[in-house]
Amino acid sequence: MPTPFERVQAILEKKYSLAPETITPESTLESLGLDSLDLIELLFDVEDEFKIRVPQDGGAALKTTTIQDIIDSVQKMLADTAAQTGVEPAT
């Protein structure tokens, strides 16, 4: 099963035609050439991929955030959901 990083990387590769070697945990969305509209679309794709809801203000600071920061946030949301529902997340 792919890691959370690999899943986000696959979204970025497919949707934005980015070369996989350009997407690293240290990459920022800005360094990948993504604008604010791309950020919103990425948040929707991440929500769909991980079956989570990103808080509306959760995307505000993501433009200069790293891919690892996004992964960390996703994993925290998955853990919070698991704690609330008692169901382990499928990461």
N, CA, C and O atoms as CSV, one atom per row, in Angstrom:
chain,resi,resn,atom,element,x,y,z
A,1,MET,N,N,0.845,-1.182,0.000
A,1,MET,CA,C,0.000,0.000,0.000
A,1,MET,C,C,0.892,1.248,0.000
A,1,MET,O,O,1.876,1.317,0.737
A,2,PRO,N,N,0.536,2.236,-0.838
A,2,PRO,CA,C,1.367,3.447,-0.897
A,2,PRO,C,C,1.332,4.237,0.406
A,2,PRO,O,O,0.344,4.227,1.141
A,3,THR,N,N,2.426,4.912,0.663
A,3,THR,CA,C,2.516,5.771,1.847
A,3,THR,C,C,1.695,7.045,1.596
A,3,THR,O,O,1.354,7.348,0.453
A,4,PRO,N,N,1.381,7.787,2.664
A,4,PRO,CA,C,0.691,9.066,2.448
A,4,PRO,C,C,1.459,9.993,1.496
A,4,PRO,O,O,0.852,10.662,0.660
A,5,PHE,N,N,2.789,10.033,1.622
A,5,PHE,CA,C,3.582,10.859,0.700
A,5,PHE,C,C,3.372,10.402,-0.736
A,5,PHE,O,O,3.154,11.232,-1.619
A,6,GLU,N,N,3.433,9.112,-0.982
A,6,GLU,CA,C,3.267,8.596,-2.344
A,6,GLU,C,C,1.877,8.915,-2.894
A,6,GLU,O,O,1.721,9.170,-4.088
A,7,ARG,N,N,0.876,8.899,-2.026
A,7,ARG,CA,C,-0.485,9.217,-2.464
A,7,ARG,C,C,-0.608,10.695,-2.845
A,7,ARG,O,O,-1.224,11.021,-3.860
A,8,VAL,N,N,-0.033,11.585,-2.046
A,8,VAL,CA,C,-0.053,13.017,-2.379
A,8,VAL,C,C,0.795,13.261,-3.623
A,8,VAL,O,O,0.412,14.037,-4.498
A,9,GLN,N,N,1.929,12.608,-3.699
A,9,GLN,CA,C,2.797,12.735,-4.873
A,9,GLN,C,C,2.045,12.313,-6.137
A,9,GLN,O,O,2.160,12.972,-7.171
A,10,ALA,N,N,1.283,11.234,-6.065
A,10,ALA,CA,C,0.517,10.761,-7.223
A,10,ALA,C,C,-0.539,11.780,-7.652
A,10,ALA,O,O,-0.768,11.975,-8.846
A,11,ILE,N,N,-1.179,12.425,-6.681
A,11,ILE,CA,C,-2.153,13.476,-7.004
A,11,ILE,C,C,-1.453,14.599,-7.763
A,11,ILE,O,O,-1.936,15.051,-8.801
A,12,LEU,N,N,-0.322,15.041,-7.244
A,12,LEU,CA,C,0.416,16.145,-7.870
A,12,LEU,C,C,0.911,15.769,-9.263
A,12,LEU,O,O,0.858,16.586,-10.183
A,13,GLU,N,N,1.392,14.541,-9.423
A,13,GLU,CA,C,1.870,14.084,-10.729
A,13,GLU,C,C,0.740,14.083,-11.744
A,13,GLU,O,O,0.879,14.607,-12.850
A,14,LYS,N,N,-0.377,13.491,-11.357
A,14,LYS,CA,C,-1.486,13.313,-12.291
A,14,LYS,C,C,-2.179,14.634,-12.612
A,14,LYS,O,O,-2.379,14.964,-13.781
A,15,LYS,N,N,-2.541,15.381,-11.591
A,15,LYS,CA,C,-3.348,16.583,-11.794
A,15,LYS,C,C,-2.547,17.744,-12.380
A,15,LYS,O,O,-3.068,18.519,-13.182
A,16,TYR,N,N,-1.287,17.862,-11.980
A,16,TYR,CA,C,-0.497,19.025,-12.382
A,16,TYR,C,C,0.669,18.674,-13.306
A,16,TYR,O,O,1.511,19.523,-13.598
A,17,SER,N,N,0.718,17.433,-13.761
A,17,SER,CA,C,1.750,16.968,-14.694
A,17,SER,C,C,3.162,17.278,-14.202
A,17,SER,O,O,4.029,17.688,-14.973
A,18,LEU,N,N,3.372,17.073,-12.908
A,18,LEU,CA,C,4.693,17.304,-12.329
A,18,LEU,C,C,5.526,16.032,-12.395
A,18,LEU,O,O,5.002,14.933,-12.211
A,19,ALA,N,N,6.800,16.174,-12.653
A,19,ALA,CA,C,7.698,15.022,-12.662
A,19,ALA,C,C,7.884,14.540,-11.230
A,19,ALA,O,O,8.087,15.353,-10.329
A,20,PRO,N,N,7.817,13.223,-11.005
A,20,PRO,CA,C,7.902,12.700,-9.641
A,20,PRO,C,C,9.175,13.119,-8.911
A,20,PRO,O,O,9.151,13.305,-7.694
A,21,GLU,N,N,10.271,13.268,-9.623
A,21,GLU,CA,C,11.527,13.624,-8.957
A,21,GLU,C,C,11.535,15.070,-8.455
A,21,GLU,O,O,12.377,15.432,-7.634
A,22,THR,N,N,10.605,15.897,-8.940
A,22,THR,CA,C,10.524,17.277,-8.463
A,22,THR,C,C,9.712,17.399,-7.180
A,22,THR,O,O,9.744,18.433,-6.512
A,23,ILE,N,N,8.986,16.340,-6.840
A,23,ILE,CA,C,8.118,16.362,-5.661
A,23,ILE,C,C,8.818,15.632,-4.524
A,23,ILE,O,O,8.948,14.408,-4.534
A,24,THR,N,N,9.262,16.402,-3.553
A,24,THR,CA,C,9.934,15.831,-2.395
A,24,THR,C,C,9.196,16.284,-1.142
A,24,THR,O,O,8.395,17.216,-1.211
A,25,PRO,N,N,9.444,15.653,-0.005
A,25,PRO,CA,C,8.802,16.120,1.227
A,25,PRO,C,C,9.119,17.585,1.532
A,25,PRO,O,O,8.322,18.264,2.181
A,26,GLU,N,N,10.266,18.077,1.075
A,26,GLU,CA,C,10.683,19.448,1.349
A,26,GLU,C,C,10.124,20.459,0.343
A,26,GLU,O,O,10.236,21.665,0.564
A,27,SER,N,N,9.528,19.992,-0.753
A,27,SER,CA,C,8.977,20.901,-1.769
A,27,SER,C,C,7.841,21.723,-1.180
A,27,SER,O,O,7.025,21.221,-0.407
A,28,THR,N,N,7.802,23.000,-1.560
A,28,THR,CA,C,6.638,23.828,-1.210
A,28,THR,C,C,5.708,23.848,-2.417
A,28,THR,O,O,6.133,23.593,-3.544
A,29,LEU,N,N,4.448,24.151,-2.173
A,29,LEU,CA,C,3.516,24.254,-3.289
A,29,LEU,C,C,3.946,25.361,-4.231
A,29,LEU,O,O,3.833,25.234,-5.450
A,30,GLU,N,N,4.437,26.439,-3.660
A,30,GLU,CA,C,4.912,27.561,-4.468
A,30,GLU,C,C,6.093,27.128,-5.351
A,30,GLU,O,O,6.152,27.491,-6.526
A,31,SER,N,N,7.029,26.353,-4.786
A,31,SER,CA,C,8.189,25.909,-5.570
A,31,SER,C,C,7.793,24.946,-6.690
A,31,SER,O,O,8.524,24.774,-7.666
A,32,LEU,N,N,6.621,24.321,-6.531
A,32,LEU,CA,C,6.120,23.416,-7.570
A,32,LEU,C,C,5.307,24.160,-8.622
A,32,LEU,O,O,4.801,23.559,-9.570
A,33,GLY,N,N,5.185,25.487,-8.445
A,33,GLY,CA,C,4.488,26.304,-9.417
A,33,GLY,C,C,2.975,26.310,-9.260
A,33,GLY,O,O,2.260,26.633,-10.209
A,34,LEU,N,N,2.475,25.960,-8.079
A,34,LEU,CA,C,1.041,25.938,-7.860
A,34,LEU,C,C,0.554,27.294,-7.355
A,34,LEU,O,O,1.183,27.914,-6.497
A,35,ASP,N,N,-0.571,27.741,-7.897
A,35,ASP,CA,C,-1.149,29.011,-7.462
A,35,ASP,C,C,-2.293,28.762,-6.482
A,35,ASP,O,O,-2.532,27.624,-6.076
A,36,SER,N,N,-2.992,29.819,-6.107
A,36,SER,CA,C,-4.027,29.692,-5.084
A,36,SER,C,C,-5.192,28.817,-5.545
A,36,SER,O,O,-5.768,28.098,-4.728
A,37,LEU,N,N,-5.553,28.856,-6.814
A,37,LEU,CA,C,-6.614,27.981,-7.322
A,37,LEU,C,C,-6.164,26.522,-7.268
A,37,LEU,O,O,-6.940,25.640,-6.901
A,38,ASP,N,N,-4.903,26.274,-7.637
A,38,ASP,CA,C,-4.362,24.918,-7.552
A,38,ASP,C,C,-4.399,24.417,-6.114
A,38,ASP,O,O,-4.683,23.246,-5.865
A,39,LEU,N,N,-4.114,25.303,-5.175
A,39,LEU,CA,C,-4.127,24.938,-3.754
A,39,LEU,C,C,-5.508,24.456,-3.340
A,39,LEU,O,O,-5.637,23.433,-2.667
A,40,ILE,N,N,-6.534,25.186,-3.739
A,40,ILE,CA,C,-7.903,24.804,-3.387
A,40,ILE,C,C,-8.243,23.446,-3.998
A,40,ILE,O,O,-8.810,22.584,-3.327
A,41,GLU,N,N,-7.898,23.261,-5.257
A,41,GLU,CA,C,-8.168,21.986,-5.918
A,41,GLU,C,C,-7.395,20.846,-5.248
A,41,GLU,O,O,-7.922,19.746,-5.082
A,42,LEU,N,N,-6.153,21.114,-4.869
A,42,LEU,CA,C,-5.352,20.096,-4.194
A,42,LEU,C,C,-5.999,19.692,-2.875
A,42,LEU,O,O,-6.039,18.509,-2.537
A,43,LEU,N,N,-6.506,20.672,-2.129
A,43,LEU,CA,C,-7.169,20.361,-0.860
A,43,LEU,C,C,-8.365,19.448,-1.079
A,43,LEU,O,O,-8.573,18.507,-0.314
A,44,PHE,N,N,-9.154,19.715,-2.118
A,44,PHE,CA,C,-10.289,18.843,-2.427
A,44,PHE,C,C,-9.817,17.435,-2.772
A,44,PHE,O,O,-10.406,16.449,-2.332
A,45,ASP,N,N,-8.749,17.351,-3.564
A,45,ASP,CA,C,-8.215,16.040,-3.948
A,45,ASP,C,C,-7.682,15.272,-2.740
A,45,ASP,O,O,-7.875,14.061,-2.634
A,46,VAL,N,N,-7.009,15.983,-1.829
A,46,VAL,CA,C,-6.495,15.342,-0.612
A,46,VAL,C,C,-7.656,14.859,0.249
A,46,VAL,O,O,-7.611,13.760,0.802
A,47,GLU,N,N,-8.691,15.681,0.359
A,47,GLU,CA,C,-9.876,15.257,1.116
A,47,GLU,C,C,-10.464,13.982,0.526
A,47,GLU,O,O,-10.771,13.040,1.256
A,48,ASP,N,N,-10.621,13.951,-0.791
A,48,ASP,CA,C,-11.176,12.764,-1.454
A,48,ASP,C,C,-10.287,11.543,-1.265
A,48,ASP,O,O,-10.775,10.454,-0.964
A,49,GLU,N,N,-8.992,11.726,-1.441
A,49,GLU,CA,C,-8.048,10.615,-1.353
A,49,GLU,C,C,-8.023,9.993,0.037
A,49,GLU,O,O,-7.985,8.770,0.173
A,50,PHE,N,N,-8.043,10.831,1.065
A,50,PHE,CA,C,-7.892,10.336,2.435
A,50,PHE,C,C,-9.214,10.256,3.199
A,50,PHE,O,O,-9.242,9.856,4.363
A,51,LYS,N,N,-10.315,10.641,2.534
A,51,LYS,CA,C,-11.646,10.597,3.162
A,51,LYS,C,C,-11.674,11.416,4.453
A,51,LYS,O,O,-12.135,10.956,5.498
A,52,ILE,N,N,-11.164,12.650,4.344
A,52,ILE,CA,C,-11.129,13.564,5.491
A,52,ILE,C,C,-11.734,14.895,5.060
A,52,ILE,O,O,-11.990,15.114,3.876
A,53,ARG,N,N,-11.959,15.778,6.024
A,53,ARG,CA,C,-12.399,17.140,5.762
A,53,ARG,C,C,-11.341,18.092,6.307
A,53,ARG,O,O,-11.060,18.106,7.505
A,54,VAL,N,N,-10.763,18.882,5.418
A,54,VAL,CA,C,-9.783,19.883,5.831
A,54,VAL,C,C,-10.568,21.106,6.295
A,54,VAL,O,O,-11.437,21.587,5.567
A,55,PRO,N,N,-10.281,21.618,7.492
A,55,PRO,CA,C,-10.993,22.811,7.957
A,55,PRO,C,C,-10.855,23.944,6.944
A,55,PRO,O,O,-9.826,24.065,6.280
A,56,GLN,N,N,-11.891,24.772,6.826
A,56,GLN,CA,C,-11.884,25.840,5.821
A,56,GLN,C,C,-10.680,26.750,5.951
A,56,GLN,O,O,-10.143,27.204,4.941
A,57,ASP,N,N,-10.244,27.027,7.168
A,57,ASP,CA,C,-9.063,27.870,7.337
A,57,ASP,C,C,-7.778,27.060,7.236
A,57,ASP,O,O,-6.685,27.624,7.289
A,58,GLY,N,N,-7.899,25.748,7.092
A,58,GLY,CA,C,-6.731,24.872,7.054
A,58,GLY,C,C,-5.853,25.062,5.836
A,58,GLY,O,O,-4.670,24.725,5.870
A,59,GLY,N,N,-6.409,25.597,4.759
A,59,GLY,CA,C,-5.623,25.782,3.559
A,59,GLY,C,C,-4.946,27.128,3.461
A,59,GLY,O,O,-4.152,27.356,2.548
A,60,ALA,N,N,-5.241,28.017,4.376
A,60,ALA,CA,C,-4.756,29.385,4.286
A,60,ALA,C,C,-3.242,29.494,4.219
A,60,ALA,O,O,-2.716,30.315,3.467
A,61,ALA,N,N,-2.538,28.688,4.985
A,61,ALA,CA,C,-1.078,28.815,5.044
A,61,ALA,C,C,-0.363,27.765,4.203
A,61,ALA,O,O,0.862,27.661,4.260
A,62,LEU,N,N,-1.110,26.986,3.425
A,62,LEU,CA,C,-0.472,25.868,2.730
A,62,LEU,C,C,0.375,26.263,1.531
A,62,LEU,O,O,1.176,25.451,1.068
A,63,LYS,N,N,0.233,27.472,1.012
A,63,LYS,CA,C,0.987,27.840,-0.188
A,63,LYS,C,C,2.489,27.727,0.026
A,63,LYS,O,O,3.206,27.280,-0.869
A,64,THR,N,N,2.972,28.122,1.185
A,64,THR,CA,C,4.406,28.044,1.452
A,64,THR,C,C,4.750,26.863,2.349
A,64,THR,O,O,5.882,26.725,2.813
A,65,THR,N,N,3.791,26.044,2.573
A,65,THR,CA,C,3.981,24.848,3.370
A,65,THR,C,C,4.677,23.781,2.534
A,65,THR,O,O,4.585,23.788,1.306
A,66,THR,N,N,5.359,22.881,3.189
A,66,THR,CA,C,6.004,21.786,2.457
A,66,THR,C,C,5.035,20.623,2.277
A,66,THR,O,O,4.010,20.539,2.954
A,67,ILE,N,N,5.368,19.750,1.376
A,67,ILE,CA,C,4.568,18.537,1.170
A,67,ILE,C,C,4.531,17.736,2.470
A,67,ILE,O,O,3.503,17.151,2.810
A,68,GLN,N,N,5.653,17.708,3.200
A,68,GLN,CA,C,5.685,16.975,4.476
A,68,GLN,C,C,4.717,17.590,5.480
A,68,GLN,O,O,4.089,16.863,6.250
A,69,ASP,N,N,4.585,18.913,5.488
A,69,ASP,CA,C,3.619,19.562,6.377
A,69,ASP,C,C,2.198,19.108,6.053
A,69,ASP,O,O,1.394,18.885,6.957
A,70,ILE,N,N,1.892,18.971,4.764
A,70,ILE,CA,C,0.569,18.506,4.349
A,70,ILE,C,C,0.358,17.073,4.828
A,70,ILE,O,O,-0.701,16.740,5.360
A,71,ILE,N,N,1.364,16.232,4.638
A,71,ILE,CA,C,1.283,14.826,5.079
A,71,ILE,C,C,1.060,14.778,6.594
A,71,ILE,O,O,0.210,14.033,7.080
A,72,ASP,N,N,1.829,15.577,7.327
A,72,ASP,CA,C,1.687,15.604,8.788
A,72,ASP,C,C,0.273,16.015,9.190
A,72,ASP,O,O,-0.306,15.427,10.103
A,73,SER,N,N,-0.283,17.014,8.518
A,73,SER,CA,C,-1.645,17.461,8.820
A,73,SER,C,C,-2.663,16.369,8.513
A,73,SER,O,O,-3.588,16.133,9.290
A,74,VAL,N,N,-2.485,15.709,7.381
A,74,VAL,CA,C,-3.389,14.616,7.008
A,74,VAL,C,C,-3.335,13.513,8.060
A,74,VAL,O,O,-4.373,13.015,8.495
A,75,GLN,N,N,-2.128,13.134,8.466
A,75,GLN,CA,C,-1.993,12.064,9.449
A,75,GLN,C,C,-2.606,12.457,10.792
A,75,GLN,O,O,-3.182,11.613,11.479
A,76,LYS,N,N,-2.486,13.727,11.168
A,76,LYS,CA,C,-3.104,14.192,12.407
A,76,LYS,C,C,-4.622,14.123,12.299
A,76,LYS,O,O,-5.290,13.674,13.231
A,77,MET,N,N,-5.171,14.564,11.168
A,77,MET,CA,C,-6.626,14.509,10.975
A,77,MET,C,C,-7.127,13.070,10.983
A,77,MET,O,O,-8.187,12.780,11.537
A,78,LEU,N,N,-6.364,12.169,10.367
A,78,LEU,CA,C,-6.745,10.755,10.370
A,78,LEU,C,C,-6.723,10.187,11.787
A,78,LEU,O,O,-7.619,9.437,12.173
A,79,ALA,N,N,-5.702,10.546,12.558
A,79,ALA,CA,C,-5.599,10.076,13.939
A,79,ALA,C,C,-6.735,10.646,14.788
A,79,ALA,O,O,-7.311,9.933,15.610
A,80,ASP,N,N,-7.060,11.927,14.594
A,80,ASP,CA,C,-8.159,12.547,15.335
A,80,ASP,C,C,-9.480,11.865,15.015
A,80,ASP,O,O,-10.289,11.606,15.907
A,81,THR,N,N,-9.694,11.576,13.731
A,81,THR,CA,C,-10.922,10.893,13.317
A,81,THR,C,C,-10.992,9.512,13.936
A,81,THR,O,O,-12.052,9.088,14.395
A,82,ALA,N,N,-9.866,8.805,13.951
A,82,ALA,CA,C,-9.830,7.466,14.538
A,82,ALA,C,C,-10.136,7.522,16.023
A,82,ALA,O,O,-10.840,6.662,16.553
A,83,ALA,N,N,-9.605,8.538,16.695
A,83,ALA,CA,C,-9.845,8.678,18.135
A,83,ALA,C,C,-11.322,8.956,18.412
A,83,ALA,O,O,-11.864,8.487,19.412
A,84,GLN,N,N,-11.964,9.705,17.541
A,84,GLN,CA,C,-13.374,10.050,17.733
A,84,GLN,C,C,-14.307,8.885,17.388
A,84,GLN,O,O,-15.343,8.694,18.026
A,85,THR,N,N,-13.924,8.115,16.376
A,85,THR,CA,C,-14.824,7.058,15.911
A,85,THR,C,C,-14.437,5.676,16.401
A,85,THR,O,O,-15.251,4.754,16.366
A,86,GLY,N,N,-13.201,5.524,16.856
A,86,GLY,CA,C,-12.726,4.206,17.283
A,86,GLY,C,C,-12.349,3.311,16.117
A,86,GLY,O,O,-12.091,2.122,16.299
A,87,VAL,N,N,-12.316,3.894,14.895
A,87,VAL,CA,C,-11.961,3.134,13.704
A,87,VAL,C,C,-10.585,3.589,13.238
A,87,VAL,O,O,-10.343,4.783,13.060
A,88,GLU,N,N,-9.685,2.629,13.041
A,88,GLU,CA,C,-8.341,2.950,12.571
A,88,GLU,C,C,-8.389,3.456,11.136
A,88,GLU,O,O,-9.102,2.885,10.311
A,89,PRO,N,N,-7.644,4.520,10.818
A,89,PRO,CA,C,-7.650,5.059,9.455
A,89,PRO,C,C,-6.901,4.154,8.498
A,89,PRO,O,O,-5.956,3.462,8.878
A,90,ALA,N,N,-7.340,4.171,7.249
A,90,ALA,CA,C,-6.641,3.446,6.184
A,90,ALA,C,C,-5.690,4.445,5.547
A,90,ALA,O,O,-6.091,5.213,4.672
A,91,THR,N,N,-4.420,4.441,5.982
A,91,THR,CA,C,-3.442,5.398,5.420
A,91,THR,C,C,-2.689,4.822,4.286
A,91,THR,O,O,-1.835,5.493,3.707
